[in-house]
Every structure is written in structure tokens, then in C-alpha cells.
């Protein structure tokens, strides 16, 4: 019997504000000294009053607008009541009935590389909890540095039907968050945490199966693998006539399995009620218009521009979009460039996504130390485009431009790399190559075209890549005749 998986995601994102959600403590979830960034408010001391972080609210609304959401212009915070050692107040300030954003969508690629629209149920704002440190002994330590950090939660509708779709959604969301500069969304650092809700039902059945939640997945690979494992686990239980219980499960990277943590709570268990210490939030039309102006060009808009207008390959487009600093450089290059035709832009894209990317990959401080600029990169591309230098010469001078920031033409003169355009100089080199490679000459005369390319390669080698390829080919053919 076949079963169809239905999957929804809940994604928690730490916002990159300077201070915490309801106090002025530093927002730094990576702080190594336990309980350094804490105060009476974020540790839940009696008599303290929380004050909402306006910047955090703006960041959530910008995210909602970018994800085609409707905005609740009247919203308020609520208390989500539950007991846990990392929750100092005994409740979490969150939102339930009036999330800041609701009813949105994000387009992603499905398994067949086709665009699929995934509905977003809500995006709300809350405070993060503390962190428990389990030691070797029979006790647990509590670090409250993270308590009170502004946390955005995004909930999708259950519209995914494969692990690939779910992972693609998380990847695209991470990219959007980084372009908006609302979060670094680094999953390894816990700045973006994914929870999967998954159920299986008989193929063709309209009724969904029992939902199981997988908590705190900290990589895209973990999202995919946990879903695949859970589909296999639930299928096996159902095929044996068993029942799936609604529960929360974790994921073990070491064992590559999900494991039971606790039975699932329901919203009523949290006894939500409006937060009495914080006034409601009113968002005006003017506020929304101002926030819309702050939204930059987003990844999907860039894909359309690069592929339809500049006709860049899909692979180059994705590399340029996913590396944000490289993308900023490319955009600045386009603004500066006097040549706007698609062939010139495609040439620049090719060098950025290959030659320059290799330097970026091998040097984590590339952008801090590099003296490559849109201006000197344009000059380099112009020389290549006009065939004034070969790709071999370009590869020689690229590291020198990165190190010094000099104009490529100056480097060519200093390093004696300028192109050889004089026919008499080329003839001398060509005659040497002909005399040293008589077999290739005979092969060419007998009709083997590959022999010509072999001789051109030898001439380029002898001229150290400086020979003008057009003059070289014409002169070589003339001498061979």
C-alpha cells in the first residue's frame, strides 16, 4: 500500500538586532561567557517591565512583505505559559491570535525543477529561551545569554510532499533573510532552526494522517535526511497495521535516525492570554510604505533579470545570487560598465563565478583584503572582450590586480605581458615552432585540422600567451601555405 507524505515547516530565526527583544542587553547568542548579557528583565525578576524592540518588529514586517504576506496593522503580544528550566519567567512572550504577518507564499523549485508556490500561514515575533548545559555530573547548568533574543517564527501550510521541497524552501528563505539583512540565518550557529511536521496518509485519501514533529534541525541535510527516515519509519508502522502517535521527535546526526522526545502539546496547553505589560502594536499605512522602500531586489527578481535580460546560464546565476558579496560586486560592475551588451556581461559573469570565486573560496578574508574593484575589473574584462589579451594572460594578472589594485594595462607593461600584434615578431616565433614540429606541419598539409590547433598551442606557449590569436592564426596559415 502506498502512502503520501504531507509536510509543513516551522522555522525559528534569530533576528540580528543590537539589543534583545524586551531589554537593552546585547543580542549575542554566540557569547562564550555564561550569563554575561543578562539583566533583571530577561531573567524575569519580579517588578520588571518589558519594552518591545522596534527594530525587531520592523524586520519581521519587512520579511512578511517580501514573502507576499498580509500585515496585521493591529497586533499584540501574548504570554505562552509553560515550565522549563531555561524559561526564567515561567512563560514566554510570544504572539498567537494576531501574528504580525499572515497569509503569504514563497515560490520554490520542486523535485522536477518546476516552480511551486508554498503558502505561509503566519510569521510572528517572540523572545528566545535560555540554554541548558548538560554536564557529566547529575546536574544541569542554565545560561541565559540567549534568553530574550528576538525570535521570528515562520509557519508554512502543510504543502510539501518531499524532502527536497522542504529543504529548497529553507534554503530560499535563508537567502531572502540575508538579502533583507534581518538575520545571518547561520544554521550551524543556531540562528535558524527548522522543525518539520510530517504525516502519512493513504494515496488518494483526503484525510491527513497523524502528525509527528521533528525538532531543532540545524542543517539542510538534516532536514532532508530526517524527513526521508521518518517517511520510512511511519510507512513500516502503517504497513504492519500499527498506529502513529502524535509526538515530538529529535534527530540524531550520529545514528541518522529520529527518536522520541515527548508527546505533542496542543495550543490550549499553553494557556495563551494577552501580555498585560505591553501595549498593542499599531502599524500605519505610512509605516508599511516606508518599509517597502527598504526592501532590496530579492533573489527571484535577480534570477529573472540575469537569465532573461543578460541570458546568463542558470548555474552562473545561482552562484552569483547565493554569494551575496559577490553579487553586490557584480551589480556594482554592471552599474559602472560602459558596455551593457549581454555578451560582455556574460563574460564578466563567467570570470566572477570561476576565476574570482576560486580566490574567494580559498581566502575567507578576501573582501577585506582584496583591491579588486568594479573599475579595474571592468578594464580587465574590456581587454579580454576586445581580444587584446588572452585568458592565459588574464589568469596571470588577476592575482596582481587583487593584491595591488593597479590598472590591468599598467600591469601588462610592468610585467612585459602586453600582446604581440606585430606580424614580423609573430612570424619569427611561428617559424621556430614550424621547424620544431615538422610532423604536425605534415599532418596539417594532409588534411588533419587538429594539427593546426596543436601548432597554435605551441606558439602560444612559446609567446607566453602574448600572441594576438587572430593575427597568429592568419600568419600561421599563410606561412604553412
Number of C-alpha atoms within 10 A of each C-alpha: 7 11 18 18 25 20 24 23 25 22 22 24 25 27 28 22 20 15 20 29 30 22 20 17 19 18 24 18 20 11 13 10 9 15 16 14 21 21 16 12 21 30 19 18 12 9 7 13 15 15 15 17 17 12 17 26 20 17 22 23 26 25 23 24 19 20 21 16 23 15 22 16 17 13 19 22 28 22 20 23 19 14 13 12 14 20 22 19 19 14 19 24 22 25 24 20 14 18 23 27 27 24 17 22 20 19 16 22 16 20 14 9 9 9 12 18 15 20 22 25 18 24 28 25 28 27 21 27 24 23 18 13 13 11 9 7 6 6 8 12 13 16 20 25 29 26 27 27 30 28 26 25 22 24 18 24 18 20 18 23 18 18 22 20 22 25 24 19 23 20 15 17 20 20 21 23 20 16 19 19 18 22 22 19 23 16 17 11 12 18 19 25 23 25 21 25 19 24 24 24 19 16 11 9 10 8 9 15 20 16 19 23 24 25 20 21 24 19 19 20 14 18 25 19 20 23 26 16 16 23 20 11 14 23 22 12 12 16 12 9 9 11 12 17 13 16 16 21 22 18 24 13 13 6 8 12 17 20 14 13 14 11 13 14 11 8 10 9 10 15 13 21 15 18 17 11 12 16 13 13 16 12 17 10 10 9 13 16 10 11 16 14 9 10 15 13 12 16 20 15 10 16 17 13 14 23 14 11 11 18 15 21 14 12 9 18 23 16 17 25 21 18 14 15 12 19 18 13 18 20 14 14 19 16 12 13 19 10 14 12 11 14 14 19 20 17 15 21 22 17 18 22 18 12 14 19 18 12 16 16 10 9 12 10 10 16 14 7 11 17 17 22 16 18 14 19 23 21 16 21 21 19 15 18 15 10 14 18 24 19 13 13 18 20 13 15 21 19 17 16 20 20 13 12 18 16 18 21 15 12 19 17 11 10 10 10 21 19 20 19 16 12 14 11 11 21 16 10 18 25 15 13 21 18 10 12 15 11 12 20 19 13 14 18 14 10 10 13 12 11 19 20 14 15 20 18 14 19 25 20 14 15 17 13 23 23 28 21 20 10 14 22 17 11 17 21 10 10 11 14 7
